[in-house]
């Protein structure tokens, strides 16, 4: 299950990075949790955005997308309760 709002934001940020890119080499970082996945891509050189920064951004996006959202339903279709722990 992916949270489209967070991923849309991340892809928009990646698009901005791509639009301002100086090189032709595309670099991608991916991250997965038990309930979400994220992919961040840039064409900026490693001197501008390090591989570690790219990976950290993908990890942060996947972690953010894994958190329950207000109004979200559980896997069995019931509303989230306040005592439901966030997905890890």
N, C-alpha and C positions, 0 to 999 in steps of 0.2 A: 504494500500500500504506500503510495507516495503522497505527500502533501504538496499539491500543485502551487500553492501561494509561495512557499519558501523556495521551491525549485524554480519558479518563474523569476523570482528576484535574483537567484544565483545565476540563471542563464542570462538574464538581462545584464548583470555585472560582467559576465564572461563575454557577452557581445560587445560591451563597451571596451573591454580589454582588447578584443579582437580588432575592433575598428581602429584603435589607436596603435596597433602593432607595427613594429618596424621590420620584422623578419618574416621569412616564409615558413619557418618550422613551427608546426602546430604541436603543442604539448597538452596532455590531458591527464587529469588526476581523477580517480574514482574512489568512492567510499560507500560502504554498505553497513546497515544495521539490520536487525531482525525485521524491521518494518519499513525501511526506507532506503533508497539509494540516491546518490548524487554524482554528477559528473561535471567537472569544471574544465574548460578548454581555453587556452590562450595561444596567441602567436607571438606574444612579447618575448624578447630574449630573456634567458635565465638571469642575466645581470639586472633586469628590471623586476622580474617576479621569479623568485627562486622556486625550485621544485618543492622545497619544504613548505613555502607559502602556499603553493598551488594545492598540495596535499592537505594542509591545514584548513584551507577554505572548503575543500570537498568534505573533509571530516566534520567540520562545523555545520555545513549545510545538511548532511545526512543526520547529524544529531538533532539539529533544530527541527527537521522534518519528522523525526521520530516522536517528538513530544505531542501529547494530546492537545487538540485544539478545542476551544470553546464551541460547544454544539456538535462535536464529533460523536459518532456512535462507536460502540464496542464492536468486536467481530461478530457478536450474536445479535446486533441490531439495537441494543439498548443504549440509552444516553450515558455518557461518561459520568461517573460519580466523582465527587471531590476526593474520595479516599482511594481512587484507582491510581496506583503508582505509574509514573511515566515509563514508557518502553525503554529498554536498555539496548 
